[in-house]
Amino acid sequence: MENNFQITIESDDEDFAFSESKALRKQLQHQDFEEDLEVKQKRSELSEDEAGGMLEASIQILCATPAIIQVSKLVLNWFRSRGKKALMEEKPLKIIIKNSDGSEVVIDAAELSDSGVGDKELLGSITRLLKMGGEFIG
């Protein structure tokens, strides 16, 4: 079964959000996964008179079910380290992971550092969401 989902990086600073999404995309593309993984930067919707579309601070991921746990761990570890950096630089940072049925997990770096939520709980939430699978309609 293939799973298709979207990860969006949000920040008050759009350039920062975009650069962080590119960093996550590159890390996913260069990771050695047991299963094939397709990762691409999402483009904005085009109006009839536009060509190409702007790249967004979102990435689309298509992977086989066995790769979900690896993807979840990588995303969580990436966000933990980048979120700490963003907090030190006083740049708000959120990650939104959305699957094909519209279910999503939102992780806010500031709330994460204050809440004391453990990696095991977050990893479980991300993995459950991604296992819902299906084709992403976004």
C-alpha positions, -999 to 999 in steps of 0.1 A, spaced: 0 0 0 12 35 -8 7 64 15 5 99 3 7 129 27 17 165 30 40 182 54 37 220 57 61 242 77 46 274 91 63 305 105 56 342 107 86 345 84 76 330 50 112 328 38 122 309 69 93 285 65 103 279 29 140 273 37 130 249 65 107 229 42 136 227 17 159 214 44 134 187 55 128 177 19 166 173 13 170 153 45 142 130 34 156 126 -1 191 118 12 180 93 38 185 56 30 150 41 34 143 4 32 114 12 8 111 37 -21 102 72 -11 91 100 -34 95 135 -20 87 168 -39 82 204 -31 46 214 -35 37 242 -59 8 266 -54 -23 264 -74 -22 283 -107 -47 307 -121 -54 304 -158 -29 332 -167 0 318 -146 28 294 -156 48 272 -133 34 280 -99 53 292 -68 70 267 -46 53 265 -12 67 256 22 50 222 18 63 189 6 44 159 -7 56 125 3 46 92 -12 59 60 4 52 24 10 37 14 44 69 -1 58 87 32 54 62 51 75 80 45 108 113 56 93 97 88 79 79 95 112 112 92 132 131 114 107 104 141 107 102 141 145 140 142 150 143 169 124 116 190 140 130 186 175 164 199 165 151 226 141 123 237 166 149 243 193 170 264 169 139 284 158 130 291 195 165 304 202 162 327 171 127 337 182 111 325 150 78 307 155 78 273 138 50 248 133 48 216 113 15 203 100 13 168 87 -19 161 68 -31 128 52 -55 122 24 -87 123 45 -78 157 59 -67 144 93 -37 162 106 -12 165 134 0 200 142 32 204 162 42 238 175 79 242 186 70 266 214 42 244 228 63 213 224 91 227 246 66 238 273 43 207 272 67 180 280 51 157 255 75 127 249 89 115 217 71 82 220 37 99 222 44 122 193 59 94 172 27 74 178 5 102 167 25 109 135 27 72 127 -10 66 132 -19 95 110 4 84 82 -8 48 83 -43 61 74 -28 62 39 -47 68 7 -42 94 -20 -37 130 -9 -61 154 -23 -48 189 -14 
